[in-house]
């Protein structure tokens, strides 16, 4: 067999593998609510900047990467829980799970993977309080927020807490404390 023949034979499967990777990355971004997650990362970064200390780029990168994956995990679990209701609504019926573009188990695997990876990144690159806030926010968004949506307006208040946590994560990652009291002079 000539060298060129084996490369030509491998090419179609390589193209198929690349297409699968691209498709999966798109599905993960959709499950993670990537646009919303990017706003969450911006607010975490703003909390870091508001602390006013010297910028540690390694800590900031861990904060942003970990927060992004935490938000993605929370969004994924939210869609897993709501998948049957999402099938019934025009606005959500084309999401990956209700439309059948990704399986329940595949989505669950992504939610777990992104949550565990988020926790590891935050633990390795920030501090225990920031890590705990990231884990807590996954849980708060995925369970009380998601489950209260069809039953009560309280989900709006729960969502406000979820939205307030990322800037506090940034503040704590920069060396601040959740209990700091800022006094203006």
C-alpha positions, -999 to +999 in steps of 0.1 A: +000+000+000+013+034-009+016+062+017-008+085-002-035+058-003-037+054+035-040+091+039-068+093+014-086+064+031-083+081+065-096+115+053-134+107+052-134+094+087-113+124+099-138+148+083-167+129+099-150+131+133-144+168+129-181+173+119-192+154+150-169+175+173-183+207+157-219+195+161-213+186+198-196+219+206-226+237+191-250+216+212-229+222+243-230+259+237-267+258+232-273+237+263-250+260+283-269+291+271-236+305+259-248+341+254-263+343+289-233+326+304-210+352+288-229+379+307-225+359+339-187+358+333-187+396+327-204+402+360-179+379+378-150+398+362-166+431+372-168+419+408-131+410+406-122+445+392-144+462+418-122+448+446-096+472+434-065+451+441-037+442+418-048+420+388-037+384+390-043+371+355-041+335+365-068+340+392-089+360+368-086+333+341-097+306+366-126+328+378-138+334+342-133+298+330-148+283+361-177+307+361-184+300+325-186+263+330-207+267+362-232+288+343-232+263+314-238+234+338-267+253+355-282+261+321-278+225+310-295+211+341-323+237+337-330+224+302-329+188+313-355+194+340-377+215+316-373+194+285-409+180+285-424+215+291-401+229+265-416+206+239-450+223+244-439+259+240-432+275+206-403+296+220-385+265+234-396+235+213-366+238+190-340+236+218-316+206+215-333+183+240-370+187+230-361+187+193-341+154+198-308+167+186-291+155+218-301+126+241-310+130+277-279+110+288-256+130+265-269+163+280-267+149+315-231+139+309-223+175+297-240+190+327-221+168+351-188+173+332-191+211+330-201+213+367-172+191+379-147+208+357-160+242+369-155+232+405-120+219+398-109+251+380-124+274+407-108+253+435-074+252+418-073+289+408-094+309+432-104+303+469-128+280+488-155+307+491-155+314+454-156+277+446-185+271+471-204+300+456-200+286+421-212+251+432-241+267+451-252+287+421-254+256+399-277+241+425-298+271+431-304+278+394-310+241+385-333+232+413-352+259+432-352+284+403-362+259+376-388+240+397-405+272+409-409+287+375-443+271+366-457+275+401-448+308+416-433+343+409-408+335+436-386+322+408-379+359+400-364+364+434-345+332+432-332+343+399-321+376+414-300+357+439-285+336+411-276+368+393-261+385+423-237+356+431-212+359+402-200+395+411-196+383+447-175+353+433-153+379+416-150+400+447-140+370+468-116+357+441-098+390+442-092+386+479-123+403+492-147+388+517-185+384+514-186+403+547-166+433+537-183+466+544-172+494+522-171+528+538-169+559+516-151+590+529 
